């Protein structure tokens, strides 16, 4: 067994490629490029990363004219320990960068009447001009019917909660999230754990006896603002190979914004790309 950084084996990798990937997902990049062994359990997000995204003192925002808002919901029955949560937000373009802005965090803690809270959530969505929302598969068809009564089209998210967390991780590390100053939500995000399972598949979950209801709706909203379908995830190795050879990955996958050449010097099989 040999442990070595990827650039020690291949000259096709540019420093820009490895550093960019490292800024998006330091843990995966360290294993994929840095020759480091993966730890079985690590923190999902560093607290400093989340706190950097917080708009200090801002616990909610006002609705802006001409802006399209999206929402994600985490439904609960009101009799257990889970909260019923809603997150509303929008995307803005600032200094050449797309920023995902979290505008509203709504949480109803148990016990509560799910019909009453569903009505409250629907009224909140309509106040923000949102007529459709996504959520997980909780309660089979009940949420669809319950929200339809109040004029909200309810959809099941294409990704699992764990996949939502993984998909939205680069948004945090790239400072593309404008977060509300809600300590309970911040704590939930920072207390999430990243586990490596069979086939090096990552899963994100909360600690035992902890909750991630607010964290879940935040991740769901960020996914709605930067969507990807289930099965679109690709490994760093596969993406790098496609970038270096110019070949298209299965399903026609391409990184957001497309490939961008960072080293125009011709190399075997194509040029070195970054994304």
PECORTA-V726915 format. One record per residue. PHI is phi in radians with two decimals (* if undefined). PSI is psi as a letter, one per 20 degrees, with the letter a starting at -180 (* if undefined). NEAR is the number of other C-alpha atoms within 10 Angstrom. Layout:
phi/psi/near
PHI/PSI/NEAR
PHI/PSI/NEAR
This chain:
phi/psi/near
*/p/3
-2.09/p/5
-1.89/o/10
-2.74/q/12
-1.12/q/15
-1.05/h/17
-1.24/i/15
-1.41/i/12
-1.75/h/9
-2.40/p/9
-1.46/i/11
-1.30/i/21
-1.49/p/21
-1.52/q/15
-1.09/h/12
-1.15/h/15
-1.09/g/18
-1.19/h/21
-1.24/h/15
-1.14/g/15
-1.12/h/20
-1.11/h/19
-1.27/h/14
-1.43/g/19
-2.64/n/20
-1.10/h/18
-1.17/g/20
-1.15/h/18
-1.17/h/19
-1.10/h/18
-1.36/g/15
-1.34/g/20
-1.90/h/22
-1.60/i/19
1.26/k/16
-1.73/q/15
-1.35/q/12
-1.27/p/15
-1.45/q/11
-1.12/h/11
-2.40/p/14
-2.41/r/15
-1.25/q/15
-1.24/g/22
-2.34/p/19
-1.30/p/15
-1.02/h/14
-1.08/h/9
-1.15/g/14
-1.19/g/19
-1.13/h/16
-1.13/h/15
-1.47/i/19
-1.32/p/19
-1.52/n/15
-0.97/p/12
1.43/i/9
-1.72/o/12
-1.78/i/16
-2.99/q/16
-2.15/r/13
-1.72/q/8
-1.27/p/15
-1.77/p/10
-1.20/q/6
1.33/j/6
-1.85/p/13
-1.58/p/14
-1.88/q/23
-2.11/r/26
-2.60/q/29
-2.35/q/28
-2.17/q/28
-2.07/o/24
-1.44/q/23
-2.43/q/24
-1.51/i/18
1.59/i/18
-1.84/i/13
-1.64/b/11
-1.90/i/14
-1.50/q/19
-1.62/q/23
-1.72/o/24
-2.20/q/24
-2.39/p/29
-2.23/p/27
-2.13/p/25
-2.90/a/27
-2.58/r/20
-1.90/p/21
-2.26/q/16
-1.89/o/9
-2.37/p/9
0.93/l/6
1.39/j/7
-2.17/q/10
-1.47/p/15
-2.04/p/20
-1.58/o/24
-1.81/p/22
-1.58/o/25
-1.76/h/22
-2.43/p/22
-2.19/o/20
-2.00/p/18
-2.44/p/18
-1.97/o/20
-1.58/q/16
-1.22/q/16
-1.48/q/13
-2.76/r/16
-1.52/o/13
-1.06/h/19
-1.19/g/14
-1.15/g/10
-1.20/h/20
-1.05/g/21
-1.11/g/16
-1.09/g/14
-1.12/g/23
-1.12/g/24
-1.09/h/16
-1.11/g/16
-1.07/g/23
-1.15/h/14
-1.08/h/11
-1.71/j/20
1.27/k/14
-1.77/o/19
-1.94/i/19
-2.50/q/19
-2.60/q/24
-1.99/r/22
-2.85/r/25
-1.42/a/20
-1.58/k/16
-1.05/p/13
1.19/k/11
0.91/d/9
-1.64/i/11
-1.04/g/11
-1.07/h/22
-1.06/g/17
-1.19/g/12
-1.10/g/18
-1.33/h/20
-1.08/h/15
-1.07/h/13
-1.95/j/16
1.47/j/16
-1.96/p/20
-1.50/o/18
-1.83/p/20
-2.06/q/16
-1.53/p/18
-1.11/q/20
-1.29/h/18
-1.92/q/20
-1.28/r/15
-1.05/g/21
-1.07/g/16
-1.17/h/21
-1.10/g/25
-1.07/g/26
-1.13/g/19
-1.12/h/20
-1.62/i/23
-0.94/g/17
-1.07/h/18
-1.13/h/18
-1.21/g/22
-1.22/h/20
-1.62/j/15
1.00/l/16
-1.97/k/20
-2.14/p/23
-1.88/o/21
-1.71/q/26
-1.36/q/23
-1.53/m/17
-2.13/n/17
-0.92/h/12
-1.09/g/11
-1.20/g/22
-1.08/g/18
-1.09/g/16
-1.10/g/18
-1.11/g/26
-1.30/h/20
-1.59/i/21
-1.19/q/22
-2.12/q/16
-1.88/p/22
-2.02/q/18
-1.77/p/15
-1.87/b/11
-1.12/q/6
1.17/k/6
1.03/k/10
-1.38/p/9
-1.49/q/16
-2.31/q/17
-1.99/p/20
-2.60/r/18
-1.57/r/19
-1.18/q/12
-1.05/p/6
1.16/j/6
-1.86/r/13
-2.31/q/20
-2.40/k/23
-1.06/g/22
-1.22/g/26
-1.06/h/24
-1.10/g/27
-1.24/h/29
-1.14/g/30
-1.09/h/23
-1.11/g/34
-1.14/g/29
-1.07/h/32
-1.14/g/26
-1.10/h/23
-1.44/i/21
-2.44/m/15
-1.21/q/16
-2.56/q/16
-1.50/q/10
-1.04/p/12
1.57/i/10
-1.46/i/14
-1.17/p/13
-2.30/q/13
-1.33/q/11
-1.08/g/14
-1.06/g/11
-1.11/g/12
-1.14/g/19
-1.14/g/19
-1.08/g/19
-1.10/h/19
-1.15/h/25
-1.36/h/20
-1.79/i/16
1.43/j/15
-1.37/q/13
-1.56/p/13
-1.34/r/15
-0.96/p/10
1.44/j/8
1.29/k/8
-1.10/p/14
-2.45/q/17
-1.18/q/12
-0.99/p/10
1.57/i/7
1.40/r/10
-1.39/q/15
-2.36/p/12
-1.31/p/13
-1.99/i/15
-2.43/o/15
-1.27/i/10
-1.18/p/9
-1.06/p/9
-2.33/r/13
-0.95/p/9
1.48/j/12
2.35/b/16
-1.92/r/19
-1.45/p/28
-2.08/r/23
-2.35/r/24
-2.53/*/18
